[in-house]
Amino acid sequence: MRTLPPLNALVAFEAVARNQSVAKAGSELGISQSAVSHRLRILEDYLAEPLFEKVGRQLQLSDTGRGYFVEVERILNELSHLTRQVKGEGIDQLRLTSYSSFALKRLVPLLPSFRARHPDIDMRLQMVTEEPLLSSKTGDLFICFTATAPGYVSRLLHKERLVAVCSPSLYQEIDHQNWRQDLLNFPLLSCDLDEDAKQPGGDWAVWSKGLGIALPVNQGFHSFSHQVLALEAAETGQGIALVSDFMVEKDIREGKLVDLPVSSVYTGYDFYLCFKQARSREQGLRAVVDWLVETAASPLER
C-alpha cells in the first residue's frame, strides 16, 4: 500500500519552495495566501517535520525541506510531462509523422524554409511505411490517407498523380511528334502500387487506362519494389518511369530527369494533414499547419 501525503498540500509546498514566496505560490495556484499557509501546515503535520523556517522576514527551506523539495519537484515535473503527452498538449517538440516517400521527397527539401521562419520550434520529422496510428503517443501531426477521424481535423494537402519521366539522354531518342505511341518502344520501369501486387506494370495499367491508351499484350516491364529505385534507374538512362509527381519535383528542376509532355493521371491516393481538434489553437502546432498548407500542398489544394 502506498504512503502518499495530501496531494493538494504537496503541490502547495512545491510552489512555495520554487517561488520562495507564499504570495507568488498563491497567485500561481489561484488560492489565498492563508490557504497556502494552511496547506503547508497540513503537510508538515503529516510528515511530523518542519519544511520551512523563518530567517528574519524570509521563509526558507529547512534541511529536510530542501531534500524533500528536490524529489517532489522532479516527480511533479515528470507527472506533468507524462500528462501533457497523454493529452497531446504543450509538448515542446512537435512530431510530424509522414509516409516515407512524401517525407523524403516533399518535406525534407522544404525544412530549411520552416527552420528559417520558426527557429524556436523543434519539429521532428518521422517516417512510416503504413497508415500511421493517430495518437498522441506516436505523433502530434500526421500526413496520411485518412480524410476523417474522431477528434481530428483533416486538411487536404495533395492529390497524387503519376507522371512519366526519363533521363535527358533517353529523352532525346523519343519521337517528339508521337509521344504516346513511341514511349512504349522504350523500357518501362514499373513500381508496385501496393504490397499485394502480383503482376508487374500495375502502375502503367492505371496510367494507360486513365489516358485511354492500350498497352500491348506482350508489353515488358522492369520491376522495382519502390519508386526511389525506379527513379535511380531512370536517372541512369535505363528506361521511362512512372512516379508520384511530388517524388520528382527536385530532380526535374535540377535537370536530372525530364518530365515527358504526356498527361498525368491521378492515382486516387490523397494525402491529408491530420491533427487533434483540441490542439488546433496551439501556437506552435498552428505554425506547422500553416507552413505545410503554404509550402507542401498542391496549388489546387491550398
Secondary structure, 3 states (H helix, E strand, C coil): CCCCCCHHHHHHHHHHHHHCCHHHHHHHHCCCHHHHHHHHHHHHHHHCCCCEEEECCEEEECHHHHHHHHHHHHHHHHHHHHHHHHHCCCCCEEEEEEEHHHHHHHHHHHHHHHHHHCCCCEEEEEEECCCCCCCCCCCCEEEECCCCCCCEEEEEEEEEEEEEEECHHHHCCCCCCCHHHHHHHCCEEEECCCCCCCCCCHHHHHHHHHHCCCCCCCCCEEEECCHHHHHHHHHCCCCEEEEEHHHHHHHHHCCCCEECCCCCEEEEEEEEEEEEHHHCCCHHHHHHHHHHHHHCCCHHHC
